């Protein structure tokens, strides 16, 4: 069974932008699309559909949202296999459950009714921070949304040697026929005693060399599996969370990893992913790496 692209829709402009992006992704990967709308209208309207002769406004709205979404997706990609679901749950919980086994889980940057000034809505943040698989928050300008840059940017972190994030970035670049820019940033320690006889002195060239070696190791396996992808490996000094956000201005997709530890409750997002989700100029894919809980 082919894994679907799952997209959450809520009737908002941001939701329909995410839908368009998800349709394009399903086309690229030759997989089905699942359109999901989560609604708690039954709870709040206090009715049981089987026992009433009229259709509550919440039910009508939910059905209209998925109907409109399916029609829009069909116009954008005629013949694309798709399903629609209205789920009586909270949006974040329903999307997280639907994301298990999906190729990726796609959401908009803000939901219906959320303040226009918000950089990222609550559902998008929860989905990116807790998703079991790749989660994409769709944001950015028209050029990025329409994939005009021809570039995927990958932020390579400390745990990204042949990681799910690295493999995801290569698959995306291959599916898009895009270049892949893999970036590994380094920082000098805040305090480095000079001239101490027991402490070796490291130059910028030493940091660059070691960072480059790590980057080559992180990309080696995926690059061998995707020889058609043109890769630019870049190392530089500076804060990763700022530099990657800057690079997103000329990218169609920014990919970052996130650690997920078994048994940990809460938002598992590092500083890099958190800033990217709020400030990137293109869609952001957060790809988790699962590891056992620390005893």
GIMO-V945540 format. One record per backbone hydrogen bond with DSSP energy under -0.5 kcal/mol. NH is the residue of the N-H (numbers start at 1). CO is the residue of the C=O. E is the energy in kcal/mol with one decimal. If there is no record, write none. Layout:
((NH,CO,E) (NH,CO,E))
This chain:
((5,32,-2.3) (6,4,-0.6) (6,104,-2.4) (7,34,-2.6) (8,106,-2.3) (9,36,-2.6) (16,12,-2.0) (17,13,-2.2) (18,14,-2.1) (19,15,-2.0) (20,16,-2.4) (21,17,-2.0) (22,18,-2.5) (23,19,-2.6) (24,20,-2.0) (25,21,-2.0) (26,22,-2.6) (27,23,-2.2) (28,24,-2.4) (29,25,-2.3) (30,26,-0.9) (30,27,-0.7) (31,26,-1.9) (33,81,-2.4) (34,5,-2.9) (35,33,-0.5) (35,83,-3.0) (36,7,-2.8) (36,34,-0.5) (37,85,-2.4) (39,87,-2.7) (44,40,-1.9) (45,41,-2.6) (46,42,-1.2) (47,42,-0.9) (49,47,-0.5) (51,48,-2.4) (52,49,-1.2) (56,54,-0.7) (60,56,-2.3) (61,57,-2.6) (62,58,-2.4) (63,59,-2.5) (64,60,-2.2) (65,61,-2.4) (66,62,-2.0) (67,63,-2.2) (68,64,-2.8) (69,65,-2.3) (70,66,-2.6) (71,67,-2.2) (72,68,-2.4) (73,69,-2.7) (74,70,-2.4) (75,71,-1.8) (76,72,-1.9) (77,73,-2.3) (80,77,-2.1) (83,33,-2.1) (85,35,-2.2) (87,37,-2.6) (87,85,-0.5) (89,87,-2.2) (94,90,-2.4) (95,91,-2.4) (96,92,-2.5) (97,93,-2.0) (98,94,-2.2) (99,95,-1.7) (100,97,-1.1) (102,99,-1.9) (103,4,-2.8) (104,4,-0.8) (105,134,-2.2) (106,6,-3.2) (107,136,-2.5) (109,138,-0.9) (114,111,-1.5) (118,115,-1.7) (121,109,-3.6) (125,121,-1.9) (126,122,-2.4) (127,123,-2.7) (128,124,-2.3) (129,125,-2.0) (130,126,-1.6) (131,127,-1.9) (135,286,-2.2) (136,105,-3.3) (137,284,-2.5) (138,107,-2.7) (138,136,-0.6) (139,137,-0.6) (141,281,-1.3) (145,141,-2.3) (146,142,-2.2) (147,144,-1.4) (148,143,-2.8) (152,179,-2.7) (153,253,-2.7) (154,181,-2.8) (155,255,-2.6) (156,154,-0.7) (156,183,-3.0) (157,155,-0.7) (160,157,-1.4) (162,160,-0.8) (162,218,-1.7) (163,160,-0.8) (167,163,-2.4) (168,164,-2.6) (169,165,-2.3) (170,166,-2.0) (171,167,-2.3) (172,168,-2.5) (173,169,-2.4) (174,170,-2.4) (175,171,-2.5) (176,172,-2.0) (177,173,-0.8) (177,174,-0.7) (178,173,-2.7) (179,150,-2.5) (180,230,-2.9) (181,152,-3.0) (181,179,-0.5) (182,180,-0.7) (182,232,-2.0) (183,154,-3.1) (183,181,-0.5) (184,234,-2.5) (186,236,-2.4) (199,196,-1.0) (200,198,-0.5) (207,203,-1.8) (208,204,-2.7) (209,205,-2.5) (210,206,-2.4) (211,207,-2.5) (212,208,-2.6) (213,209,-2.2) (214,210,-2.0) (215,211,-2.4) (216,212,-2.4) (217,213,-2.0) (218,214,-2.4) (219,215,-1.8) (220,216,-1.3) (223,219,-2.8) (224,220,-1.8) (225,221,-1.6) (226,222,-1.2) (229,226,-1.8) (230,228,-0.5) (231,229,-0.6) (232,180,-2.9) (233,231,-0.6) (234,182,-3.3) (234,232,-0.6) (236,184,-1.3) (238,186,-2.2) (242,239,-0.5) (243,239,-2.4) (244,240,-2.5) (245,241,-0.8) (246,242,-2.0) (247,243,-2.2) (248,244,-1.4) (249,246,-1.4) (250,247,-1.7) (251,248,-1.6) (252,151,-3.0) (253,151,-0.8) (254,283,-2.4) (255,153,-3.1) (256,285,-2.6) (258,287,-1.5) (260,289,-2.7) (262,291,-1.9) (264,261,-1.9) (268,129,-1.2) (268,266,-0.8) (269,267,-1.3) (274,270,-2.4) (275,271,-2.2) (276,272,-2.3) (277,273,-2.5) (278,274,-1.1) (279,275,-2.4) (280,276,-2.4) (283,252,-0.6) (284,137,-2.3) (285,254,-3.1) (286,135,-3.1) (286,284,-0.6) (287,256,-2.6) (287,285,-0.6) (288,286,-0.6) (289,258,-2.9) (291,260,-2.7))
